[in-house]
């Protein structure tokens, strides 16, 4: 996957989707951030769609905490290419890209 530099106007931060997010989120959240149904079924969970109202309505600090501390069956992310805030900025860019 190539790097795609995006900018979140609400936070003023940029995110490289290919490095800041894709490396840690790909297996569970998929390439588009909508959730990998096969992984969800295997883990017996519903994997959050990054573009969903539920995810987008969370504060930046809540998303950062989920990334760095984990949430439910999601373990904390130990290796990010950038800062957790860069991953949050990328998640914010998906707000208007609902695929489902």
Backbone as a chain_set.jsonl record, in Angstrom:
{"seq": "XXXXXXXXXXXXXXXXXXXXXXXXXXXXXXXXXXXXXXXXXXXXXXXXXXXXXXXXXXXXXXXXXXXXXXXXXXXXXXXXXXXXXXXXXXXXXXXXXXXX", "coords": {"N": [[0.849, -1.169, 0.0], [0.585, 2.153, -0.861], [1.767, 5.312, 0.404], [-0.492, 7.719, 1.585], [-0.993, 10.919, 1.982], [-2.967, 12.71, 4.099], [-5.134, 15.319, 5.267], [-6.549, 16.576, 8.184], [-8.919, 18.855, 8.631], [-10.196, 19.641, 10.987], [-8.511, 19.176, 13.132], [-6.116, 20.095, 12.242], [-4.002, 18.479, 11.798], [-1.928, 16.194, 9.942], [-2.043, 13.012, 8.332], [-0.478, 9.996, 7.455], [-1.848, 7.61, 5.75], [-0.887, 5.148, 4.915], [1.185, 4.547, 6.656], [0.797, 5.535, 9.321], [-1.598, 4.418, 10.17], [-2.435, 2.076, 8.696], [-0.61, -0.052, 9.152], [-1.059, -1.022, 11.796], [-3.82, -1.303, 11.919], [-4.831, -2.724, 9.799], [-5.356, -5.596, 9.766], [-7.645, -5.974, 11.395], [-9.4, -3.752, 10.962], [-9.368, -3.417, 8.249], [-8.526, -2.359, 4.844], [-9.952, -0.071, 4.182], [-10.862, 0.848, 6.561], [-13.33, -0.038, 7.431], [-13.824, -2.314, 8.852], [-13.071, -5.729, 9.31], [-14.912, -8.365, 8.474], [-14.406, -11.154, 8.699], [-12.363, -11.316, 10.61], [-13.686, -10.18, 12.777], [-15.705, -12.101, 13.186], [-14.135, -14.32, 13.873], [-13.045, -13.396, 16.275], [-15.3, -12.98, 17.686], [-16.586, -10.462, 17.893], [-17.875, -7.202, 17.061], [-16.29, -5.307, 14.798], [-15.236, -2.007, 14.863], [-16.254, 0.428, 12.504], [-14.36, 2.847, 11.083], [-15.467, 5.068, 9.826], [-17.96, 5.291, 10.861], [-20.749, 6.75, 12.639], [-20.634, 6.25, 15.355], [-17.852, 5.915, 15.919], [-16.805, 8.33, 14.868], [-18.046, 10.191, 16.5], [-16.72, 10.091, 18.857], [-14.394, 11.638, 21.101], [-11.191, 13.13, 20.312], [-9.368, 12.495, 22.304], [-10.544, 10.212, 23.428], [-10.351, 8.411, 21.272], [-7.564, 8.343, 20.982], [-6.892, 7.214, 23.443], [-8.087, 4.675, 23.165], [-6.463, 3.631, 21.173], [-3.881, 3.685, 22.377], [-4.237, 2.427, 24.854], [-5.927, 0.345, 24.462], [-9.119, -1.327, 23.943], [-11.899, -3.092, 24.961], [-11.667, -6.145, 23.317], [-9.607, -5.279, 21.794], [-6.225, -4.864, 21.743], [-3.707, -2.711, 23.249], [-1.981, -0.539, 21.019], [1.265, -0.981, 20.274], [3.253, -0.336, 18.474], [3.478, 2.252, 16.434], [3.815, 3.998, 13.391], [3.829, 6.715, 13.413], [2.7, 9.343, 15.548], [0.094, 8.699, 18.007], [-1.881, 10.612, 17.66], [-1.689, 11.2, 14.966], [-2.799, 8.938, 13.824], [-5.411, 9.239, 14.733], [-6.055, 11.589, 13.368], [-6.085, 10.595, 10.756], [-8.241, 8.789, 10.96], [-10.289, 10.625, 11.319], [-10.421, 11.697, 8.753], [-11.971, 9.926, 7.401], [-14.588, 10.399, 7.876], [-16.582, 11.373, 6.054], [-16.605, 9.372, 4.207], [-18.14, 7.08, 4.106], [-18.65, 3.782, 3.307], [-20.372, 1.646, 3.421]], "CA": [[0.0, 0.0, 0.0], [1.353, 3.379, -0.917], [1.428, 6.327, 1.395], [-1.474, 8.703, 1.158], [-0.985, 11.974, 2.989], [-4.263, 13.359, 4.203], [-5.137, 16.407, 6.239], [-7.804, 16.707, 8.908], [-9.084, 20.284, 8.901], [-10.683, 19.919, 12.338], [-7.407, 19.168, 14.092], [-4.944, 20.722, 11.654], [-2.936, 17.478, 11.694], [-1.904, 15.362, 8.75], [-1.798, 11.605, 8.63], [-0.104, 9.156, 6.333], [-2.665, 6.424, 5.955], [-0.11, 3.94, 4.678], [2.097, 4.221, 7.744], [0.295, 5.849, 10.658], [-2.743, 3.603, 10.538], [-2.597, 0.79, 8.037], [0.208, -1.103, 9.736], [-1.658, -1.629, 12.985], [-5.261, -1.463, 11.818], [-5.197, -3.472, 8.6], [-5.912, -6.93, 10.009], [-8.995, -5.918, 11.976], [-10.245, -2.69, 10.414], [-9.346, -3.496, 6.796], [-7.84, -1.292, 4.12], [-10.781, 1.134, 4.144], [-11.275, 1.212, 7.906], [-14.729, -0.39, 7.67], [-13.907, -3.521, 9.679], [-12.862, -6.994, 8.614], [-15.922, -9.275, 9.017], [-13.836, -12.459, 9.039], [-11.648, -11.156, 11.877], [-14.718, -9.975, 13.791], [-16.338, -13.398, 13.444], [-13.169, -15.151, 14.58], [-12.859, -12.872, 17.628], [-16.637, -12.854, 18.266], [-16.829, -9.042, 18.179], [-18.15, -6.34, 15.926], [-15.153, -4.395, 14.676], [-15.706, -0.66, 14.557], [-16.036, 1.067, 11.21], [-13.803, 4.173, 11.391], [-16.32, 6.116, 9.263], [-19.274, 5.256, 11.509], [-21.128, 7.826, 13.56], [-20.156, 5.861, 16.684], [-16.426, 6.233, 16.028], [-16.579, 9.747, 14.587], [-18.568, 11.018, 17.585], [-15.802, 10.033, 20.0], [-13.422, 12.734, 21.149], [-9.829, 12.747, 19.934], [-8.713, 11.854, 23.454], [-11.092, 8.858, 23.553], [-9.746, 7.589, 20.221], [-6.151, 8.167, 21.334], [-6.848, 6.268, 24.559], [-8.379, 3.339, 22.631], [-5.27, 3.202, 20.44], [-2.719, 3.494, 23.248], [-4.538, 1.58, 26.012], [-6.786, -0.753, 24.049], [-10.526, -1.216, 24.315], [-12.527, -4.395, 24.749], [-10.688, -7.157, 22.904], [-8.507, -4.629, 21.077], [-5.058, -4.625, 22.594], [-3.028, -1.436, 22.981], [-1.064, -0.536, 19.887], [2.614, -0.696, 20.79], [4.137, 0.18, 17.42], [2.883, 3.135, 15.443], [4.842, 4.681, 12.599], [3.791, 8.12, 13.825], [2.099, 9.571, 16.854], [-1.317, 8.297, 18.043], [-2.702, 11.709, 17.14], [-1.692, 11.083, 13.507], [-3.783, 7.904, 13.517], [-6.717, 9.865, 14.959], [-6.276, 12.513, 12.255], [-6.489, 9.788, 9.612], [-9.604, 8.299, 11.221], [-11.192, 11.759, 11.086], [-10.577, 11.925, 7.314], [-12.927, 8.947, 6.872], [-15.931, 10.792, 8.3], [-17.506, 11.487, 4.93], [-16.291, 8.334, 3.223], [-18.883, 5.884, 4.49], [-18.718, 2.884, 2.165], [-21.522, 0.756, 3.579]], "C": [[0.888, 1.224, 0.0], [0.922, 4.347, 0.167], [0.454, 7.326, 0.8], [-1.548, 9.771, 2.241], [-2.323, 12.675, 2.955], [-4.18, 14.411, 5.291], [-6.509, 16.478, 6.877], [-7.981, 18.165, 9.284], [-9.554, 20.595, 10.311], [-9.554, 19.965, 13.354], [-6.176, 19.899, 13.564], [-3.79, 19.756, 11.478], [-3.033, 16.754, 10.361], [-1.644, 13.933, 9.177], [-1.41, 10.89, 7.355], [-0.816, 7.835, 6.524], [-1.857, 5.143, 5.78], [0.8, 3.578, 5.825], [1.495, 4.44, 9.12], [-0.803, 4.896, 11.089], [-2.682, 2.198, 9.978], [-1.808, -0.335, 8.686], [-0.448, -1.783, 10.92], [-3.126, -1.948, 12.823], [-5.704, -2.407, 10.713], [-5.896, -4.797, 8.891], [-7.35, -6.887, 10.506], [-9.916, -4.912, 11.306], [-10.255, -2.66, 8.894], [-8.714, -2.278, 6.149], [-8.631, 0.007, 4.082], [-11.27, 1.57, 5.514], [-12.7, 0.797, 8.258], [-14.905, -1.637, 8.538], [-13.8, -4.765, 8.823], [-13.847, -8.013, 9.204], [-15.362, -10.63, 9.444], [-13.104, -12.394, 10.384], [-12.648, -10.97, 13.019], [-15.393, -11.275, 14.173], [-15.41, -14.299, 14.252], [-13.027, -14.708, 16.043], [-14.187, -12.718, 18.389], [-16.898, -11.429, 18.756], [-17.279, -8.357, 16.896], [-17.02, -5.326, 15.88], [-15.656, -3.05, 14.187], [-15.311, -0.208, 13.162], [-15.56, 2.492, 11.52], [-14.687, 5.314, 10.882], [-17.676, 6.213, 9.967], [-19.496, 6.446, 12.432], [-20.589, 7.524, 14.967], [-18.684, 6.238, 16.882], [-16.191, 7.731, 15.866], [-17.085, 10.659, 15.7], [-17.682, 10.989, 18.831], [-14.824, 11.203, 19.94], [-12.057, 12.217, 20.696], [-9.144, 12.028, 21.088], [-9.249, 10.443, 23.677], [-10.487, 7.93, 22.509], [-8.272, 7.315, 20.522], [-6.01, 7.138, 22.449], [-7.129, 4.84, 24.073], [-7.164, 2.774, 21.893], [-4.143, 2.838, 21.408], [-2.958, 2.558, 24.428], [-5.351, 0.347, 25.655], [-8.217, -0.51, 24.494], [-11.196, -2.537, 23.999], [-11.469, -5.435, 24.419], [-9.522, -6.567, 22.127], [-7.379, -4.328, 22.055], [-4.449, -3.269, 22.289], [-2.073, -1.577, 21.802], [0.301, -0.102, 20.404], [3.512, -0.047, 19.751], [3.334, 0.974, 16.404], [4.013, 3.792, 14.676], [4.938, 6.149, 12.993], [3.266, 8.22, 15.243], [0.651, 9.077, 16.837], [-2.238, 9.365, 17.462], [-2.755, 11.703, 15.613], [-2.706, 10.024, 13.068], [-5.193, 8.462, 13.687], [-7.036, 10.816, 13.811], [-6.701, 11.75, 11.006], [-7.917, 9.272, 9.779], [-10.616, 9.405, 10.945], [-11.409, 12.012, 9.588], [-11.615, 10.985, 6.701], [-14.375, 9.313, 7.168], [-16.933, 10.819, 7.156], [-17.287, 10.437, 3.848], [-16.955, 7.013, 3.567], [-19.095, 5.012, 3.252], [-19.959, 2.004, 2.235], [-22.795, 1.45, 3.21]], "O": [[1.837, 1.314, 0.779], [-0.146, 4.211, 0.763], [0.58, 7.721, -0.359], [-2.114, 9.533, 3.308], [-2.758, 13.171, 1.915], [-3.276, 14.396, 6.126], [-7.523, 16.445, 6.18], [-7.276, 18.669, 10.158], [-9.336, 21.706, 10.796], [-9.628, 20.71, 14.331], [-5.295, 20.279, 14.336], [-2.707, 20.16, 11.055], [-4.093, 16.712, 9.737], [-1.095, 13.678, 10.249], [-1.966, 11.162, 6.291], [-0.425, 7.03, 7.369], [-2.134, 4.149, 6.45], [1.165, 2.411, 5.968], [1.67, 3.602, 10.004], [-0.92, 4.598, 12.278], [-2.861, 1.229, 10.715], [-2.295, -1.463, 8.762], [-0.394, -3.007, 11.034], [-3.638, -2.806, 13.542], [-6.854, -2.846, 10.705], [-6.939, -5.078, 8.302], [-8.179, -7.688, 10.074], [-11.097, -5.195, 11.105], [-11.067, -1.95, 8.301], [-8.406, -1.291, 6.817], [-8.042, 1.081, 3.961], [-12.008, 2.548, 5.628], [-13.23, 1.233, 9.28], [-16.027, -1.973, 8.916], [-14.376, -4.838, 7.738], [-13.64, -8.481, 10.324], [-15.802, -11.192, 10.447], [-13.214, -13.31, 11.198], [-12.477, -11.535, 14.099], [-15.632, -11.529, 15.354], [-15.841, -14.96, 15.197], [-12.904, -15.543, 16.939], [-14.202, -12.373, 19.57], [-17.366, -11.215, 19.875], [-17.084, -8.871, 15.795], [-16.822, -4.569, 16.831], [-16.41, -2.969, 13.217], [-14.19, -0.431, 12.707], [-16.285, 3.259, 12.153], [-14.661, 6.41, 11.442], [-18.452, 7.127, 9.689], [-18.552, 7.057, 12.932], [-20.146, 8.427, 15.678], [-18.323, 6.818, 17.907], [-15.454, 8.332, 16.649], [-16.608, 11.786, 15.835], [-17.88, 11.779, 19.754], [-14.477, 11.688, 18.863], [-11.806, 11.012, 20.7], [-8.418, 11.057, 20.872], [-8.491, 9.558, 24.074], [-10.147, 6.788, 22.817], [-7.79, 6.197, 20.34], [-5.119, 6.29, 22.409], [-6.478, 3.897, 24.522], [-6.876, 1.581, 21.983], [-3.521, 1.786, 21.264], [-2.017, 1.961, 24.951], [-5.454, -0.587, 26.45], [-8.498, 0.377, 25.301], [-11.072, -3.046, 22.885], [-10.492, -5.591, 25.152], [-8.555, -7.268, 21.831], [-7.562, -3.631, 23.053], [-4.645, -2.729, 21.2], [-1.44, -2.617, 21.622], [0.463, 1.009, 20.909], [4.425, 0.704, 20.094], [2.591, 0.402, 15.606], [5.055, 4.109, 15.25], [6.008, 6.751, 12.912], [3.382, 7.283, 16.033], [0.033, 9.035, 15.773], [-3.255, 9.049, 16.846], [-3.741, 12.145, 15.024], [-3.391, 10.196, 12.06], [-6.073, 8.186, 12.871], [-8.169, 10.847, 13.331], [-7.581, 12.203, 10.273], [-8.71, 9.318, 8.838], [-11.687, 9.143, 10.396], [-12.472, 12.493, 9.196], [-12.088, 11.23, 5.591], [-15.291, 8.605, 6.748], [-18.046, 10.317, 7.31], [-17.732, 10.6, 2.712], [-16.383, 5.947, 3.339], [-19.663, 5.469, 2.26], [-20.532, 1.658, 1.202], [-23.869, 0.852, 3.282]]}, "num_chains": 1, "name": "protein.A"}
